[in-house]
């Protein structure tokens, strides 16, 4: 099962806990979070605990919708999005990596959109994630 490294509702993660969990990738987490706030200054940051099955996750959102979810794991994290049809089409026609395009195209489609997660293990995905943030914000 894919769950947060922070499964206890009583212990909301702080930056020290997150840094210990992510190690060197904490820098990448901070870059992505900062990028969202740079391109969308009104972004709201919040930790969310949807239940013990999933544990704590972090999201950056506007008033109505999530822009980017960051899901902490042990020594890595995931960037997650929900894209509507127009954003999906734009992403698949963009110059992001073929591997990420494959993740998007194979994601399940739900009423609220196509939800997908991208594992961040090295940081080489950073520019593609930023492009996906830009696409999300344009739709």
C-alpha positions in Angstrom: 0.0 0.0 0.0 1.2 3.5 -0.9 0.8 5.6 2.3 2.4 8.7 3.8 5.5 8.3 6.0 3.4 10.3 8.4 0.5 8.0 9.3 -0.4 9.4 12.8 -3.2 12.0 12.8 -2.0 13.3 16.1 1.4 14.4 14.7 1.1 16.9 11.9 4.5 17.0 10.1 6.8 20.0 10.6 9.8 21.0 8.5 12.2 19.0 10.7 10.2 15.8 10.4 9.8 16.4 6.7 13.6 17.0 6.2 14.4 13.8 8.1 12.0 11.8 6.0 13.1 13.2 2.6 16.8 13.7 3.1 18.4 15.4 0.1 15.0 15.7 -1.7 13.8 18.2 0.9 15.4 20.9 -1.4 13.4 19.7 -4.4 10.2 19.7 -2.2 10.9 23.3 -1.3 11.7 24.3 -4.9 8.3 23.0 -6.1 6.4 24.6 -3.2 8.2 27.9 -3.8 7.5 27.7 -7.6 3.8 27.4 -7.0 3.9 30.4 -4.7 6.0 32.3 -7.3 3.6 31.8 -10.2 0.5 31.9 -8.0 1.2 34.2 -5.0 -2.3 33.6 -3.5 -1.6 29.9 -3.1 -2.7 28.4 0.2 -0.4 25.8 1.8 -2.0 23.2 4.0 -1.3 19.8 5.5 -4.2 17.4 5.1 -5.1 14.1 6.8 -7.8 12.3 4.8 -7.5 9.2 7.0 -5.2 6.6 8.4 -5.3 4.7 5.1 -3.4 7.7 3.4 -1.7 9.6 6.2 -0.6 13.2 6.0 -0.2 15.0 2.6 0.6 18.6 1.7 -1.2 20.6 -0.9 -1.0 24.0 -2.5 -4.3 25.3 -3.6 -6.3 28.3 -4.6 -9.7 29.0 -3.1 -11.5 26.2 -4.9 -9.1 23.6 -6.1 -5.8 21.9 -5.4 -2.9 23.0 -7.7 -0.4 20.5 -6.5 -0.3 17.7 -3.9 3.0 16.7 -2.4 2.9 13.3 -0.8 5.8 12.5 1.6 7.3 9.0 1.5 10.5 7.5 3.0 13.4 9.2 1.2 11.2 10.3 -1.7 7.9 12.0 -2.4 5.2 12.1 -5.0 3.8 15.1 -6.9 0.1 14.6 -7.6 -2.3 16.4 -9.8 -5.9 16.2 -11.0 -6.3 17.4 -14.6 -9.4 18.0 -16.6 -9.6 17.1 -20.2 -8.1 20.4 -21.6 -5.2 20.3 -19.2 -4.6 16.6 -20.0 -4.5 17.3 -23.7 -2.1 20.2 -23.2 0.2 18.1 -21.0 0.3 15.3 -23.5 1.1 17.7 -26.4 3.9 19.4 -24.3 7.6 18.7 -24.2 7.5 16.9 -20.8 9.3 13.6 -20.6 7.7 10.5 -22.3 7.6 8.7 -18.9 5.5 11.4 -17.3 3.2 11.5 -20.4 2.8 7.8 -20.0 1.8 8.2 -16.4 -0.8 10.9 -17.4 -2.3 8.9 -20.3 -2.6 5.7 -18.3 -4.3 7.4 -15.3 -7.9 6.6 -14.4 -10.4 9.3 -15.5 -13.0 10.3 -12.8 -15.8 12.9 -12.8 -13.4 15.5 -11.2 -10.7 14.7 -13.7 -7.6 12.5 -14.3 -5.6 12.0 -11.1 -2.0 11.0 -11.4 1.1 10.8 -9.2 4.7 11.2 -10.2 7.5 9.8 -8.0 10.2 12.3 -7.2 13.4 10.3 -6.3 16.2 12.3 -7.9 14.9 15.8 -8.6 15.4 15.4 -12.4 11.6 15.7 -12.7 11.5 19.2 -11.3 11.2 21.1 -14.6 8.4 18.8 -15.8 6.5 19.3 -12.6 6.8 23.0 -13.0 5.4 22.8 -16.5 2.5 20.7 -15.2 1.9 23.4 -12.5 1.7 26.0 -15.3 -0.7 23.9 -17.3 -2.9 23.3 -14.2 -3.0 27.0 -13.5 -4.0 27.8 -17.1 -7.1 25.6 -17.0 
